[in-house]
Amino acid sequence: MTTSLPLEGLQPWLAQAQRLRVPAGTRLFDAGQPCPGFPIVESGSVRVSLASPDGRLLELYRVEPGDLCVVSTTCLFAGRVATAQGDAVSETELVLIRPADFDEACQADPALRRQVMGVMAERMADLMAVVEAVAFQRLDQRLAAVLVARGPVLAITHQQLADELGTVREIVSRLLGRFERAGWVSLARERIELRDPAALRALCAGANPV
């Protein structure tokens, strides 16, 4: 997701915005709670996820510097509570524009509102691709896609992969074991090395079942 926020239109409100610097793992907003403001990530990353009743997480997207948070923006425009949770992936610095100030900015500058809505539409298209993958793509294909996108070496735990894919660690570990036996990956503690990216890409395309 590479869309960029129209920050120039928000400059008059940045001076009075709240500036935060939070460590990894900090919960920035929660499902069912009012949106605390319009976030602008300056460094770091925020993971936006849906949580199931049993505590499993499905990662929807990440907010990197220059990105727009669809959940926060939707809440502010609609005046509703958040529908997902946001957590800092790493140490993160961000600016939080108050809801009233964000509304005032969009009312005062129709061009800014159109820009924000345009960026939001692009991000919604990316989000729909995630929904499509969850609904119609097998878990082994989704796992292979994550490995190919992040490789050739991933410093990540099986639990982190499970959270990102919206499943449980045992299933991810079982699939990774199958990938290793097929010679596609090499596994170590909190480390996955791709041995055969072409085979993983073929699996993403629906071939080479293991």
Contacts in CASP RR format, 6 or more apart in sequence:
PFRMAT RR
TARGET T0000
AUTHOR 0000-0000-0000
METHOD contacts of the structure
MODEL  1
MTTSLPLEGLQPWLAQAQRLRVPAGTRLFDAGQPCPGFPIVESGSVRVSL
ASPDGRLLELYRVEPGDLCVVSTTCLFAGRVATAQGDAVSETELVLIRPA
DFDEACQADPALRRQVMGVMAERMADLMAVVEAVAFQRLDQRLAAVLVAR
GPVLAITHQQLADELGTVREIVSRLLGRFERAGWVSLARERIELRDPAAL
RALCAGANPV
1 61 0 8 1.000
1 62 0 8 1.000
1 64 0 8 1.000
1 67 0 8 1.000
1 122 0 8 1.000
1 123 0 8 1.000
1 126 0 8 1.000
3 66 0 8 1.000
3 67 0 8 1.000
3 68 0 8 1.000
3 119 0 8 1.000
3 122 0 8 1.000
3 123 0 8 1.000
4 66 0 8 1.000
4 67 0 8 1.000
4 119 0 8 1.000
5 40 0 8 1.000
5 66 0 8 1.000
5 67 0 8 1.000
5 68 0 8 1.000
5 116 0 8 1.000
5 119 0 8 1.000
6 112 0 8 1.000
6 115 0 8 1.000
6 116 0 8 1.000
6 119 0 8 1.000
7 14 0 8 1.000
7 40 0 8 1.000
7 66 0 8 1.000
9 105 0 8 1.000
9 109 0 8 1.000
9 112 0 8 1.000
9 115 0 8 1.000
10 38 0 8 1.000
10 40 0 8 1.000
10 97 0 8 1.000
10 105 0 8 1.000
10 112 0 8 1.000
12 105 0 8 1.000
13 97 0 8 1.000
13 101 0 8 1.000
13 102 0 8 1.000
13 104 0 8 1.000
13 105 0 8 1.000
14 40 0 8 1.000
14 95 0 8 1.000
14 97 0 8 1.000
16 98 0 8 1.000
16 101 0 8 1.000
17 40 0 8 1.000
17 95 0 8 1.000
17 96 0 8 1.000
17 97 0 8 1.000
17 98 0 8 1.000
17 101 0 8 1.000
18 95 0 8 1.000
18 96 0 8 1.000
18 98 0 8 1.000
19 93 0 8 1.000
19 94 0 8 1.000
19 95 0 8 1.000
19 96 0 8 1.000
20 92 0 8 1.000
20 93 0 8 1.000
20 94 0 8 1.000
20 95 0 8 1.000
20 96 0 8 1.000
21 91 0 8 1.000
21 92 0 8 1.000
21 93 0 8 1.000
22 28 0 8 1.000
22 88 0 8 1.000
22 91 0 8 1.000
22 92 0 8 1.000
22 94 0 8 1.000
23 88 0 8 1.000
23 91 0 8 1.000
24 88 0 8 1.000
24 89 0 8 1.000
24 90 0 8 1.000
24 91 0 8 1.000
24 92 0 8 1.000
25 87 0 8 1.000
25 88 0 8 1.000
25 89 0 8 1.000
26 87 0 8 1.000
26 88 0 8 1.000
26 92 0 8 1.000
27 85 0 8 1.000
27 86 0 8 1.000
27 87 0 8 1.000
28 36 0 8 1.000
28 39 0 8 1.000
28 46 0 8 1.000
28 86 0 8 1.000
28 87 0 8 1.000
28 88 0 8 1.000
28 94 0 8 1.000
29 35 0 8 1.000
29 36 0 8 1.000
29 71 0 8 1.000
29 72 0 8 1.000
29 82 0 8 1.000
29 85 0 8 1.000
29 86 0 8 1.000
30 82 0 8 1.000
30 85 0 8 1.000
30 86 0 8 1.000
31 50 0 8 1.000
31 51 0 8 1.000
31 81 0 8 1.000
31 82 0 8 1.000
31 83 0 8 1.000
31 84 0 8 1.000
31 85 0 8 1.000
32 81 0 8 1.000
32 82 0 8 1.000
32 83 0 8 1.000
33 81 0 8 1.000
33 82 0 8 1.000
34 75 0 8 1.000
34 81 0 8 1.000
34 82 0 8 1.000
34 99 0 8 1.000
35 71 0 8 1.000
35 72 0 8 1.000
35 75 0 8 1.000
35 76 0 8 1.000
35 79 0 8 1.000
35 81 0 8 1.000
35 82 0 8 1.000
35 99 0 8 1.000
36 96 0 8 1.000
36 99 0 8 1.000
37 72 0 8 1.000
37 76 0 8 1.000
37 96 0 8 1.000
37 97 0 8 1.000
37 98 0 8 1.000
37 99 0 8 1.000
37 102 0 8 1.000
38 72 0 8 1.000
38 73 0 8 1.000
38 76 0 8 1.000
38 96 0 8 1.000
38 97 0 8 1.000
38 99 0 8 1.000
38 102 0 8 1.000
39 46 0 8 1.000
39 63 0 8 1.000
39 69 0 8 1.000
39 72 0 8 1.000
39 94 0 8 1.000
39 95 0 8 1.000
39 96 0 8 1.000
39 97 0 8 1.000
40 66 0 8 1.000
40 94 0 8 1.000
40 95 0 8 1.000
40 96 0 8 1.000
40 97 0 8 1.000
41 63 0 8 1.000
41 64 0 8 1.000
41 65 0 8 1.000
41 66 0 8 1.000
41 67 0 8 1.000
41 92 0 8 1.000
41 93 0 8 1.000
41 94 0 8 1.000
42 65 0 8 1.000
42 93 0 8 1.000
42 94 0 8 1.000
42 95 0 8 1.000
43 65 0 8 1.000
43 91 0 8 1.000
43 92 0 8 1.000
43 93 0 8 1.000
44 64 0 8 1.000
44 65 0 8 1.000
44 88 0 8 1.000
44 89 0 8 1.000
44 90 0 8 1.000
44 91 0 8 1.000
44 92 0 8 1.000
44 93 0 8 1.000
45 62 0 8 1.000
45 63 0 8 1.000
45 64 0 8 1.000
45 88 0 8 1.000
45 89 0 8 1.000
45 90 0 8 1.000
45 92 0 8 1.000
46 62 0 8 1.000
46 63 0 8 1.000
46 69 0 8 1.000
46 86 0 8 1.000
46 87 0 8 1.000
46 88 0 8 1.000
46 89 0 8 1.000
46 92 0 8 1.000
46 94 0 8 1.000
47 59 0 8 1.000
47 62 0 8 1.000
47 86 0 8 1.000
47 87 0 8 1.000
47 88 0 8 1.000
47 89 0 8 1.000
48 59 0 8 1.000
48 60 0 8 1.000
48 61 0 8 1.000
48 62 0 8 1.000
48 63 0 8 1.000
48 69 0 8 1.000
48 70 0 8 1.000
48 71 0 8 1.000
48 84 0 8 1.000
48 85 0 8 1.000
48 86 0 8 1.000
49 57 0 8 1.000
49 58 0 8 1.000
49 59 0 8 1.000
49 60 0 8 1.000
49 84 0 8 1.000
49 85 0 8 1.000
49 86 0 8 1.000
49 87 0 8 1.000
49 163 0 8 1.000
50 57 0 8 1.000
50 58 0 8 1.000
50 60 0 8 1.000
50 83 0 8 1.000
50 84 0 8 1.000
50 85 0 8 1.000
51 57 0 8 1.000
51 84 0 8 1.000
51 85 0 8 1.000
52 58 0 8 1.000
52 166 0 8 1.000
56 162 0 8 1.000
56 163 0 8 1.000
56 166 0 8 1.000
56 167 0 8 1.000
56 168 0 8 1.000
57 163 0 8 1.000
57 164 0 8 1.000
57 166 0 8 1.000
58 134 0 8 1.000
58 165 0 8 1.000
58 166 0 8 1.000
59 163 0 8 1.000
59 164 0 8 1.000
59 165 0 8 1.000
59 166 0 8 1.000
60 70 0 8 1.000
60 71 0 8 1.000
60 84 0 8 1.000
60 127 0 8 1.000
60 130 0 8 1.000
61 70 0 8 1.000
61 123 0 8 1.000
61 126 0 8 1.000
61 127 0 8 1.000
61 130 0 8 1.000
62 89 0 8 1.000
63 69 0 8 1.000
67 123 0 8 1.000
68 116 0 8 1.000
68 119 0 8 1.000
68 120 0 8 1.000
68 123 0 8 1.000
70 120 0 8 1.000
70 123 0 8 1.000
70 124 0 8 1.000
70 127 0 8 1.000
71 82 0 8 1.000
71 83 0 8 1.000
71 84 0 8 1.000
71 86 0 8 1.000
72 82 0 8 1.000
73 116 0 8 1.000
73 120 0 8 1.000
74 80 0 8 1.000
74 83 0 8 1.000
74 120 0 8 1.000
75 81 0 8 1.000
75 82 0 8 1.000
75 83 0 8 1.000
76 99 0 8 1.000
76 102 0 8 1.000
76 103 0 8 1.000
97 105 0 8 1.000
105 112 0 8 1.000
106 112 0 8 1.000
106 113 0 8 1.000
106 116 0 8 1.000
107 113 0 8 1.000
133 142 0 8 1.000
133 145 0 8 1.000
134 142 0 8 1.000
134 166 0 8 1.000
137 145 0 8 1.000
139 165 0 8 1.000
139 167 0 8 1.000
139 171 0 8 1.000
139 175 0 8 1.000
140 175 0 8 1.000
140 178 0 8 1.000
140 203 0 8 1.000
140 209 0 8 1.000
140 210 0 8 1.000
141 203 0 8 1.000
141 204 0 8 1.000
141 206 0 8 1.000
142 165 0 8 1.000
143 161 0 8 1.000
143 165 0 8 1.000
143 172 0 8 1.000
143 175 0 8 1.000
143 176 0 8 1.000
143 179 0 8 1.000
144 179 0 8 1.000
144 200 0 8 1.000
144 201 0 8 1.000
144 203 0 8 1.000
144 204 0 8 1.000
145 204 0 8 1.000
146 161 0 8 1.000
146 164 0 8 1.000
146 165 0 8 1.000
147 154 0 8 1.000
147 179 0 8 1.000
147 185 0 8 1.000
147 192 0 8 1.000
147 194 0 8 1.000
147 200 0 8 1.000
148 194 0 8 1.000
148 197 0 8 1.000
148 200 0 8 1.000
148 201 0 8 1.000
148 204 0 8 1.000
150 156 0 8 1.000
151 194 0 8 1.000
151 197 0 8 1.000
152 193 0 8 1.000
152 194 0 8 1.000
152 197 0 8 1.000
153 191 0 8 1.000
153 192 0 8 1.000
153 193 0 8 1.000
153 194 0 8 1.000
154 191 0 8 1.000
154 192 0 8 1.000
154 193 0 8 1.000
155 190 0 8 1.000
155 191 0 8 1.000
156 190 0 8 1.000
156 191 0 8 1.000
156 192 0 8 1.000
157 190 0 8 1.000
158 169 0 8 1.000
158 172 0 8 1.000
158 173 0 8 1.000
158 176 0 8 1.000
159 169 0 8 1.000
159 172 0 8 1.000
161 172 0 8 1.000
161 176 0 8 1.000
162 168 0 8 1.000
162 169 0 8 1.000
162 171 0 8 1.000
162 172 0 8 1.000
165 172 0 8 1.000
176 185 0 8 1.000
176 187 0 8 1.000
176 192 0 8 1.000
177 187 0 8 1.000
178 210 0 8 1.000
179 185 0 8 1.000
179 200 0 8 1.000
179 210 0 8 1.000
180 186 0 8 1.000
180 187 0 8 1.000
181 210 0 8 1.000
182 196 0 8 1.000
182 199 0 8 1.000
182 210 0 8 1.000
183 195 0 8 1.000
183 196 0 8 1.000
183 199 0 8 1.000
184 194 0 8 1.000
184 195 0 8 1.000
184 196 0 8 1.000
184 199 0 8 1.000
184 200 0 8 1.000
184 210 0 8 1.000
185 192 0 8 1.000
185 193 0 8 1.000
185 194 0 8 1.000
185 195 0 8 1.000
185 196 0 8 1.000
185 200 0 8 1.000
186 192 0 8 1.000
186 193 0 8 1.000
186 195 0 8 1.000
187 193 0 8 1.000
194 200 0 8 1.000
199 208 0 8 1.000
202 208 0 8 1.000
203 209 0 8 1.000
203 210 0 8 1.000
END
